Amino acid sequence: MRKFIVFSLMVMLSTVTFDAFSQEKKKEQKTRKAQSMTEKVYTKLTEAQELIETGATNEGLAKLREIEQMKRLSPYEYAQLYNYYAYTYFTLERYDDAIRSYEKVLRQPDLPEALETGTVYTLAQLYFTEEKYRKAIELINRWFTLVEKPTENAYLLLGQAYYQIEDFRKSLEPIKKAMQMVKARGEIPKENLYLLMRVNYYELNDYKNMANIIKEMLPHYDKSEYWLTLAGAYSELKNMEGQMSIMEMLYERGDLPKGNQQLNLANLYLLHETPYRAAQLLDKGIKAKLIKAEIRNLRLLSQAWMQAKEFKRALPPLRRAAELSGKGDLYVRLGQALVNLDRYKEAVAALRNGLKKGGVKRTDSANIMLGLAYAEQKMYNQAKRAFQSAAKDRRSRKAANNWIAYIDSEVARAKALKDGLKPRRRELEAPPEAADA
C-alpha cells in the first residue's frame, strides 16, 4: 500500500513534466534545423510527429523507421529520431521501449544541452515508473549537475526514489529542500510533500518531528486521518493527554466512526480516571453496534461503571459477559458487584456458580466474599464453611480466621441469649404442686 500511494503520485507528476519537456524538445528541434538537420530529415520527422499526435502511431512509427534506414544521419538527427521513438513508445505505455530509446539519445555525442537535460530528467522518471529506483537516483543526480535552478518536483522525485529503496534519511534531504523552495515563494506546500516527510520520520521512529510536521500541515489539510496519525505519534511519545484530547475532539465532531477507535478513547478515559465518560461512550457504542458486544468489551463497560461507582449499571453487561464466557472468574466478579449492592442472595448464587465452573484465579478471595454473603443472611454454618475453605490459602488465612472467630462469637452470643431466656420460661411454667407448696 505504501509503495502504491507514492507510485500513484509519481505517475501523475511524471505525465505533467514529461509533456513539458517534450515541448522543449520540439523548440530545440526547430531552432537547430538549419544547423544540424537536413531538410529531408526535418520534413519526415514533422510528418511522423503529426501522425503520432493524431493517434496514427503505427504509421508514425513506420515513418520513423524510414528515417532510421536513411544513410549519413548526423548524431543530432539520430538523437532527435530516438527522441521521437521514445515519445511515441511513452504514449503507447511501452515504457521499456521508451527507456531504450532515451538511452540511445544519451549515447549520441555532443548533445545540445537542452536535449540532454530534458532526456535525462524524463528517463529518470521512466526508471522510477518501472521501479528501477537506483537508476532513477543516478539520473536525477546527473540532471542536477546540468541545471542551474532545479525545481521542487525534481527534489520530490529524488526523495521518493530514496524512500522506495528505504534510505529514509537520504529521502528527507531533498524533500526538505523542496519544502523550503515552496515556502520561499510564499506558497503552501502540497499535501504529498508533507506526507512523504511524515512517513520518512515514521520509518526513522522520529515521532517528535513526525508530530511537528503533522501539526504544520493540519491547518491546510484538516483530515481526520491526519489527526489520528498525530494521536498515534503522541502515544509513541507517551503524551497520553494530547492523544486523548485529539481522540475526544474527533469523537465529538463525529469523526471517530470505528469501534476500535472508540475503544481506544474509552481506554484513555479510564487511564485518565474519567470512568464515567468511558462507560457512556462504551454503552452508546455497543447499543449502536459500532462496538461489538463481546466478552472483552462488555467486561470493560462493566469495569467502567464500577469505577464510576455506578454499580447497578455495571451488572447487566457483567452478567451478559459471564453468560457468554461460561468462565468462573466473571461470575465471581458478578458476585462481588452484587455484594456491593447488598444483594446477598443473588451474590451467593453467582459466587457458587463461579467456583463450580472453575478457572477462578483467587478461589480464596471468592470464598471470602461467599462467606460474607452468607453471614449477612445469618447463614452462619454455610458462611463458616466458606471461610474455612478460604483459610486454606495463606494469602487469606488471617482474614478468614478473623471471620470465623466473628461467626463463632455471633453463634455463641445467640446461644447465650437463647439460653438466658430458658429459666424464665421454666419459672412461668412451674408445676402446680410447686406453687401449692
C-alpha positions in Angstrom: 0.0 0.0 0.0 2.8 2.4 0.9 4.6 2.0 -2.4 1.3 2.2 -4.4 0.4 5.6 -2.9 3.8 7.1 -3.6 3.9 5.4 -7.1 0.5 6.9 -8.0 1.6 10.4 -7.0 4.7 10.0 -9.1 2.9 8.8 -12.2 0.7 12.0 -12.1 3.9 14.1 -11.7 5.7 12.2 -14.5 2.9 12.8 -17.0 2.9 16.5 -16.5 6.6 17.1 -16.5 7.1 14.8 -19.5 4.8 16.8 -21.6 6.6 20.0 -20.6 10.0 18.5 -21.7 8.5 17.2 -24.9 7.6 20.8 -25.8 11.1 21.9 -25.0 12.4 19.3 -27.3 10.2 20.5 -30.1 11.6 24.0 -29.7 15.1 22.7 -29.6 14.5 20.7 -32.8 13.1 23.7 -34.7 15.9 26.1 -33.7 18.6 23.6 -34.8 17.0 22.6 -38.1 19.3 24.7 -40.3 22.4 23.9 -38.3 22.2 20.2 -37.6 19.3 18.7 -39.5 18.7 18.3 -43.2 15.5 19.5 -44.8 14.6 15.9 -45.7 15.1 14.5 -42.2 13.2 17.5 -40.7 10.3 17.0 -43.1 10.0 13.3 -42.4 10.2 13.9 -38.6 7.5 16.6 -38.9 5.3 14.1 -40.8 5.9 11.4 -38.1 5.1 13.9 -35.4 1.8 14.9 -37.0 0.8 11.2 -37.4 1.7 10.4 -33.8 -0.2 13.4 -32.4 -3.3 12.5 -34.3 -3.3 9.0 -33.0 -1.9 7.2 -36.0 1.0 5.8 -34.0 1.7 2.8 -36.2 2.0 5.0 -39.3 4.2 7.4 -37.3 6.5 4.6 -36.2 6.8 3.4 -39.8 7.8 6.9 -40.8 10.5 6.9 -38.0 11.8 3.6 -39.3 12.1 5.1 -42.8 14.3 7.8 -41.3 16.4 5.2 -39.4 17.2 3.5 -42.7 18.5 6.7 -44.2 22.3 7.0 -44.6 24.6 9.5 -43.2 22.4 10.8 -40.4 24.2 13.1 -38.0 24.4 12.4 -34.3 21.9 15.2 -33.7 19.5 13.7 -36.2 19.8 10.3 -34.6 19.2 12.0 -31.2 16.0 13.6 -32.4 14.9 10.4 -34.1 15.3 8.3 -31.0 13.7 11.1 -29.0 10.5 10.7 -31.2 10.7 7.0 -30.8 10.8 7.4 -27.1 7.9 9.8 -27.0 5.8 7.5 -29.2 6.5 4.5 -27.0 5.7 6.5 -23.9 2.3 7.4 -25.3 1.7 3.7 -26.0 2.8 2.9 -22.4 5.6 0.8 -23.8 7.9 2.0 -21.1 10.8 -0.4 -21.6 11.0 0.6 -25.3 10.8 4.2 -24.3 13.7 3.8 -21.9 15.8 2.0 -24.5 15.1 4.9 -27.0 16.0 7.6 -24.4 19.2 5.7 -23.6 20.1 5.8 -27.3 19.6 9.6 -27.3 22.0 10.0 -24.4 24.6 7.9 -26.2 24.9 10.4 -29.0 27.9 12.7 -28.9 27.8 16.4 -28.5 24.1 16.6 -27.5 22.6 20.1 -27.2 22.3 21.0 -23.6 18.5 21.4 -23.6 18.0 18.0 -25.2 20.4 16.2 -22.8 18.8 17.9 -19.8 15.2 17.0 -20.8 16.1 13.5 -21.8 18.0 12.8 -18.5 15.0 14.1 -16.4 12.4 12.1 -18.4 14.5 9.0 -18.3 14.8 9.3 -14.6 11.0 9.5 -14.3 10.6 6.4 -16.5 13.1 4.5 -14.4 11.0 5.4 -11.4 7.8 4.3 -13.1 9.4 1.0 -13.9 10.5 0.7 -10.2 14.2 0.9 -11.1 14.8 3.3 -8.3 18.6 3.3 -8.1 18.9 4.1 -11.8 16.3 6.9 -11.3 18.5 8.3 -8.5 21.6 8.1 -10.7 19.9 10.0 -13.5 18.2 12.7 -11.3 21.5 13.4 -9.6 23.1 13.8 -13.1 20.3 16.2 -14.0 21.1 18.3 -11.0 24.6 18.9 -12.5 23.1 20.1 -15.7 20.6 22.7 -14.5 21.1 26.0 -12.6 17.7 26.1 -10.9 16.3 22.7 -10.0 12.5 22.6 -9.4 10.9 21.2 -6.3 9.4 18.4 -8.4 12.9 17.2 -9.1 13.7 17.1 -5.4 10.4 15.4 -4.8 11.3 12.7 -7.4 14.6 12.1 -5.7 13.1 11.9 -2.3 10.5 9.4 -3.5 13.2 7.3 -5.1 15.3 7.2 -1.9 12.1 6.3 0.0 11.4 3.4 -2.2 14.8 1.9 -1.6 14.2 2.5 2.2 17.0 5.1 2.6 14.8 7.3 4.7 17.5 9.7 5.9 18.6 10.5 2.3 14.9 10.8 1.3 14.4 13.5 3.8 17.1 15.8 2.4 15.6 16.6 -1.0 12.1 16.7 0.5 13.2 19.4 2.9 14.7 21.3 0.0 11.5 21.1 -2.0 9.5 22.2 1.1 11.9 25.2 1.6 11.5 26.2 -2.1 7.8 26.3 -1.9 7.7 28.2 1.3 10.2 30.7 0.0 7.7 31.6 -2.7 5.1 32.2 0.0 3.1 29.2 -1.1 1.6 26.3 0.9 3.5 23.0 0.3 1.5 20.3 -1.5 -0.1 17.6 0.6 2.2 14.8 -0.9 5.3 16.8 0.2 4.0 16.8 3.8 3.0 13.1 3.6 6.4 11.9 2.3 8.2 13.9 5.0 5.9 12.4 7.6 6.3 8.8 6.5 10.1 9.2 6.5 10.1 10.4 10.1 7.8 7.5 11.0 10.2 5.0 9.4 13.0 6.5 11.4 11.0 6.3 14.6 11.4 10.1 14.9 7.9 10.7 16.4 8.7 14.2 17.6 9.5 15.5 14.1 6.6 13.4 12.8 4.2 15.1 15.2 5.6 18.5 14.3 5.2 18.1 10.5 1.6 16.9 11.0 0.8 19.9 13.2 2.2 22.1 10.5 0.1 20.5 7.7 -3.2 20.3 9.6 -4.2 23.9 9.2 -4.0 23.4 5.5 -5.2 19.8 5.2 -7.6 19.2 8.0 -8.4 15.5 7.7 -9.4 13.1 10.5 -6.8 10.5 9.3 -4.0 13.1 9.9 -5.4 13.9 13.4 -5.4 10.1 14.1 -1.8 9.9 13.0 -0.9 12.7 15.3 -2.7 10.9 18.1 -0.6 7.8 17.3 2.6 9.9 17.4 1.6 11.3 20.8 1.0 7.8 22.0 4.6 6.8 21.0 5.8 10.0 22.8 3.9 9.0 25.9 1.8 12.1 25.6 -1.4 10.4 26.6 -3.2 13.7 27.4 -2.5 15.0 23.9 -3.6 11.8 22.4 -6.9 11.8 24.5 -7.6 15.4 23.6 -7.4 14.6 19.8 -9.5 11.5 20.1 -12.1 13.3 22.2 -12.3 16.1 19.7 -12.7 13.7 16.8 -15.4 11.8 18.6 -17.3 14.9 19.5 -17.3 16.1 15.9 -18.4 12.7 14.6 -15.0 11.8 13.0 -14.4 8.7 15.1 -16.8 6.2 13.5 -14.9 2.9 14.0 -15.4 0.8 17.0 -11.7 0.1 17.7 -11.1 3.9 17.7 -13.9 4.4 20.2 -12.5 1.6 22.3 -9.1 3.3 22.3 -10.7 6.5 23.5 -12.6 4.6 26.3 -9.3 3.1 27.5 -7.7 6.6 27.5 -10.6 7.9 29.6 -10.1 5.0 32.1 -6.3 5.7 32.1 -7.0 9.4 33.0 -9.5 8.4 35.7 -12.6 9.6 33.9 -14.5 6.3 34.0 -18.0 7.8 33.7 -17.1 9.2 30.2 -15.6 5.8 29.3 -18.8 4.0 30.3 -21.1 6.4 28.5 -19.0 6.0 25.3 -18.9 2.2 25.5 -22.6 1.9 26.3 -23.5 4.1 23.4 -21.1 2.3 21.0 -22.4 -1.1 21.9 -26.0 -0.1 21.6 -25.3 1.4 18.2 -23.5 -1.8 17.2 -20.3 0.1 16.4 -18.5 -1.7 19.3 -19.0 -5.5 19.4 -21.0 -6.8 22.3 -18.3 -9.4 23.0 -17.0 -10.6 26.3 -14.0 -8.3 26.4 -15.9 -5.1 25.6 -18.8 -6.0 28.0 -16.4 -6.6 30.8 -14.7 -3.2 30.0 -18.1 -1.5 30.2 -18.9 -3.1 33.5 -15.4 -2.1 34.8 -16.0 1.5 33.8 -19.4 1.6 35.5 -17.9 0.1 38.7 -15.0 2.6 38.7 -17.7 5.3 38.3 -19.5 3.9 41.4 -22.5 3.1 39.2 -22.8 -0.5 40.5 -26.3 -1.1 39.3 -25.4 -0.2 35.8 -22.4 -2.4 35.9 -24.5 -5.5 36.5 -26.2 -6.1 33.1 -23.0 -6.1 30.9 -21.1 -8.1 33.5 -23.9 -10.7 33.7 -24.0 -10.9 29.9 -20.3 -11.3 29.7 -20.3 -14.1 32.3 -23.1 -15.9 30.4 -21.2 -15.6 27.1 -17.9 -16.8 28.6 -19.1 -19.5 30.9 -16.0 -18.9 32.9 -15.8 -18.8 36.7 -13.9 -15.5 37.0 -16.6 -13.4 35.5 -19.3 -15.0 37.7 -17.1 -14.1 40.7 -16.9 -10.5 39.6 -20.6 -10.5 39.2 -20.9 -11.8 42.7 -18.6 -9.1 44.0 -20.8 -6.4 42.3 -23.9 -7.9 43.9 -22.3 -7.9 47.3 -21.5 -4.2 46.8 -25.3 -3.7 46.2 -26.3 -5.7 49.3 -28.0 -8.3 47.0 -26.6 -11.1 49.0 -28.9 -13.9 47.9 -28.0 -13.3 44.2 -24.4 -12.9 45.2 -24.3 -16.3 46.7 -25.7 -17.8 43.5 -23.2 -16.1 41.3 -20.2 -16.9 43.5 -21.1 -20.5 43.9 -21.6 -20.7 40.1 -18.2 -19.2 39.6 -16.5 -21.6 42.0 -18.3 -24.5 40.4 -17.3 -23.6 36.8 -13.7 -23.3 37.9 -10.9 -21.3 36.4 -11.1 -18.7 39.2 -7.6 -17.2 39.9 -8.2 -16.4 43.5 -10.6 -19.0 45.0 -9.7 -17.8 48.4 -11.0 -14.3 47.7 -14.1 -15.8 46.1 -14.8 -17.8 49.3 -14.2 -14.8 51.5 -17.0 -13.0 49.5 -19.2 -16.0 49.6 -18.8 -16.3 53.4 -19.6 -12.6 53.7 -22.8 -13.0 51.6 -23.9 -16.0 53.8 -23.0 -14.2 57.0 -25.1 -11.1 56.0 -28.0 -13.5 55.7 -27.2 -15.0 59.1 -26.5 -18.4 57.4 -23.6 -19.0 59.7 -22.9 -22.6 59.1 -22.6 -22.0 55.3 -20.5 -18.9 56.0 -18.1 -20.7 58.2 -17.5 -23.5 55.6 -16.8 -20.8 53.0 -14.3 -19.1 55.4 -12.7 -22.4 56.2 -12.1 -23.0 52.5 -10.6 -19.6 52.2 -8.3 -20.2 55.2 -6.5 -23.0 53.3 -4.8 -20.3 51.2 -2.2 -18.4 53.3 -3.0 -15.2 51.5 -6.4 -15.1 53.0 -5.8 -17.2 56.2 -5.7 -14.3 58.6 -8.8 -12.6 57.2 -10.7 -15.9 57.0 -9.8 -16.8 60.6 -10.9 -13.4 61.8 -14.3 -14.0 60.1 -14.5 -17.5 61.6 -13.9 -16.1 65.1 -16.5 -13.4 64.5 -19.0 -16.1 63.4 -18.2 -18.2 66.4 -18.8 -15.2 68.7 -22.1 -14.4 67.0 -23.2 -18.0 67.3 -22.2 -18.1 71.0 -23.9 -14.8 71.7 -27.0 -16.0 70.1 -26.9 -19.3 72.1 -26.2 -17.4 75.3 -29.1 -15.1 74.6 -31.3 -18.1 73.9 -30.2 -20.0 77.0 -30.7 -16.9 79.2 -34.3 -16.9 78.3 -35.0 -20.5 79.1 -35.1 -20.2 83.0 -37.7 -17.6 82.9 -39.9 -19.9 80.8 -39.4 -22.7 83.4 -40.4 -20.3 86.2 -43.5 -19.2 84.4 -44.4 -22.8 83.6 -43.7 -24.1 87.2 -45.7 -27.3 88.1 -48.9 -26.7 90.1 -47.7 -28.7 93.1 -44.7 -26.5 93.4 -46.9 -23.4 93.5 -49.1 -25.1 96.2 -46.1 -25.9 98.3 
